[in-house]
């Protein structure tokens, strides 16, 4: 039992609060969808000049979050912050050869994850073009992806378990792919608000990939001491580890 004891850190508490916010936002989306799904969709196509609605607020939240990921903000999780120069603490005499092998393996795993993600959402696109689902359902799916992002961080991540097989989010090669993934369904919706979110998510992933390719040493625990468990102050993996330990008992 003691091995599952969780010691909250400021970052873990902040993540749990934000997770609650995301669940609440998704619950409101479900309510609006059930109440009138067509009106729910039209919120995303209504100009601000005709009145601010819930989806306008969510657009601002989404865009604000993604903007922060394009800036070298110190309060971001180390999962995202490791790309920043100030968070690189070199391991003395780390192996360049092992780093190159790490990059090769990580690129292969990341590529497989992207293929799976795009294939899954291609199915969503096919269902949309066949008329089986509509734009309101695509918005709901995005809302589900919105909370799934934090489910992956706090509770269980299929990409970590079956794809990347990294030991924690702090060491995750694809940590900042979340916004691109989150807004993938928006490509099929087509309104300004939806397409702008997808394009901003694309900007975030391109920004991330630029730093990965230019400074891979910042992303590997074998070359960056700040990624070692002993140096981690966030400990956002605690709930996830407790869940895993409970399952293997």
C-alpha positions in Angstrom: 0.0 0.0 0.0 2.8 2.4 0.8 4.2 2.1 -2.6 1.0 3.7 -4.0 1.1 6.6 -1.6 0.8 9.9 -3.5 2.7 13.0 -2.3 1.1 16.0 -4.1 3.5 18.4 -5.6 2.5 21.9 -6.8 2.6 20.8 -10.4 0.6 17.7 -9.7 -2.1 19.7 -7.9 -2.2 22.3 -10.7 -2.6 19.5 -13.2 -5.5 18.0 -11.2 -7.2 21.4 -11.0 -6.8 21.9 -14.8 -8.1 18.4 -15.4 -11.2 19.2 -13.4 -11.6 22.4 -15.5 -11.4 20.3 -18.7 -13.9 17.8 -17.4 -16.3 20.6 -16.5 -15.9 22.3 -20.0 -16.6 18.9 -21.7 -19.7 18.4 -19.5 -21.0 21.8 -20.7 -20.3 20.8 -24.3 -22.3 17.6 -23.8 -25.2 19.6 -22.2 -25.3 22.1 -25.1 -25.1 19.2 -27.6 -28.0 17.3 -26.0 -30.0 20.5 -25.7 -29.7 21.4 -29.4 -26.8 20.0 -31.3 -27.3 22.2 -34.3 -27.2 25.3 -32.2 -24.2 23.8 -30.4 -22.3 23.7 -33.7 -23.5 27.2 -34.8 -21.8 28.7 -31.7 -18.5 28.0 -33.5 -19.6 29.9 -36.6 -21.2 32.8 -34.9 -19.2 36.1 -35.1 -18.2 37.7 -31.8 -20.1 40.8 -33.0 -23.4 38.9 -32.5 -22.5 38.1 -28.9 -19.9 36.1 -27.0 -20.9 32.5 -26.3 -19.3 29.5 -24.5 -17.5 28.3 -27.6 -15.9 31.7 -28.1 -14.6 31.5 -24.6 -13.2 28.0 -25.2 -11.5 29.2 -28.4 -9.7 31.9 -26.3 -8.7 29.3 -23.7 -7.4 26.9 -26.4 -5.5 29.6 -28.3 -4.1 31.0 -25.1 -2.8 27.6 -24.0 -1.1 27.0 -27.4 0.5 30.4 -27.4 2.1 29.6 -24.1 3.7 26.5 -25.7 5.3 28.7 -28.3 7.0 30.8 -25.7 9.9 29.9 -23.4 7.7 30.0 -20.3 9.3 28.6 -17.2 6.1 27.6 -15.5 5.3 25.0 -18.3 5.7 21.4 -17.3 9.2 20.1 -17.9 7.7 17.7 -20.4 7.3 20.8 -22.7 10.0 22.9 -21.0 12.9 20.5 -21.8 13.1 22.0 -25.3 14.2 25.3 -23.8 17.9 26.1 -23.5 17.7 27.1 -19.9 16.5 23.7 -18.9 19.4 21.8 -20.4 21.9 20.6 -17.8 24.4 18.4 -19.7 25.4 15.0 -18.4 29.3 15.1 -18.4 30.8 13.3 -21.3 27.5 11.9 -22.6 27.8 9.5 -25.5 27.0 11.2 -28.9 26.7 7.7 -30.4 24.1 6.7 -27.9 22.3 10.0 -28.4 22.2 9.3 -32.2 20.7 5.8 -31.5 18.2 7.3 -29.2 17.1 9.8 -31.8 16.7 7.1 -34.4 14.6 4.9 -32.2 12.5 7.7 -30.9 11.8 9.0 -34.5 10.7 5.5 -35.5 8.3 5.2 -32.5 7.0 8.7 -33.0 6.3 8.0 -36.6 4.3 4.9 -35.7 2.3 6.9 -33.2 1.5 9.5 -35.8 0.5 6.9 -38.4 -1.9 5.3 -35.9 -3.3 8.7 -34.9 -3.9 9.9 -38.5 -5.4 6.5 -39.5 -7.8 6.6 -36.6 -8.9 10.2 -37.4 -9.1 9.3 -41.1 -11.8 6.8 -40.1 -13.5 9.7 -38.3 -13.3 11.8 -41.6 -14.8 8.9 -43.6 -17.7 8.6 -41.1 -18.2 12.4 -41.5 -18.2 12.4 -45.3 -20.6 9.4 -45.3 -23.0 11.4 -43.2 -22.9 9.0 -40.2 -21.6 11.7 -38.0 -21.9 15.5 -38.4 -20.0 18.6 -37.3 -21.6 18.7 -33.8 -20.1 15.2 -33.2 -16.7 16.4 -34.4 -16.8 19.2 -31.9 -17.7 16.7 -29.1 -14.9 14.5 -30.2 -12.5 17.4 -29.9 -13.9 18.0 -26.4 -13.2 14.4 -25.6 -9.6 14.7 -26.9 -9.3 17.8 -24.6 -9.8 15.8 -21.5 -8.0 12.7 -22.9 -4.8 14.8 -23.0 -4.8 15.0 -19.2 -5.9 11.4 -18.8 -2.7 10.5 -20.7 -0.7 12.7 -18.4 -2.3 11.8 -15.1 -3.8 8.3 -15.4 -3.0 6.2 -18.4 -1.4 6.9 -21.8 -1.7 4.4 -24.6 1.0 6.2 -26.6 3.4 5.8 -23.7 2.5 2.2 -23.0 2.2 0.8 -26.5 4.1 3.3 -28.7 6.9 5.4 -27.2 7.4 3.2 -24.1 9.1 6.2 -22.3 9.3 6.0 -18.5 7.3 9.2 -17.9 5.8 12.3 -19.5 8.8 14.4 -18.6 10.9 12.2 -20.9 8.2 11.9 -23.7 9.4 12.6 -27.2 5.9 13.5 -28.4 4.8 15.5 -25.3 3.9 18.6 -27.3 2.0 16.8 -30.0 -1.1 17.1 -27.9 -2.6 20.2 -29.3 -2.2 19.0 -32.9 -3.9 15.8 -32.0 -6.6 17.5 -30.0 -7.7 19.6 -32.9 -7.3 17.1 -35.7 -11.2 16.7 -36.1 -11.4 20.5 -36.6 -10.0 20.0 -40.1 -13.3 18.6 -41.2 -15.5 21.3 -39.6 -14.3 24.2 -41.6 -15.3 27.4 -39.7 -12.7 30.1 -38.9 -12.6 29.2 -35.2 -12.1 25.5 -35.9 -9.5 25.8 -38.6 -7.6 28.5 -36.7 -7.3 26.0 -33.7 -6.0 23.3 -36.0 -3.5 25.6 -37.6 -2.3 26.8 -34.2 -1.9 23.2 -33.1 0.1 22.5 -36.2 2.3 25.5 -35.4 3.0 24.1 -31.9 4.0 20.6 -33.2 6.3 22.2 -35.9 7.8 24.4 -33.2 8.4 21.3 -31.1 9.9 19.3 -34.0 12.3 22.1 -34.8 13.8 22.0 -31.4 13.8 18.2 -31.3 15.8 18.1 -34.6 18.2 21.0 -33.7 18.8 20.1 -30.0 18.0 16.4 -29.4 20.4 16.4 -26.4 17.8 18.4 -24.5 15.3 15.6 -24.8 17.3 12.6 -23.6 17.9 11.7 -20.0 21.3 10.3 -21.0 22.4 13.8 -22.0 20.2 16.1 -19.9 20.4 15.7 -16.1 17.2 17.6 -15.5 15.3 14.7 -17.0 16.5 12.3 -14.3 13.9 11.1 -11.8 16.1 12.2 -8.9 16.0 15.8 -10.2 12.3 15.9 -11.0 10.3 18.2 -8.8 7.0 17.8 -10.6 6.2 14.1 -9.9 3.1 14.2 -12.1 3.5 10.5 -12.7 2.4 9.5 -9.2 -1.3 8.8 -10.0 -0.4 6.9 -13.1 2.1 4.8 -11.2 -0.4 4.1 -8.5 -3.0 3.0 -11.0 -0.4 0.7 -12.7 0.7 -0.8 -9.4 -2.9 -1.4 -8.4 -3.5 -3.3 -11.7 -0.5 -5.5 -11.3 -1.3 -6.6 -7.8 
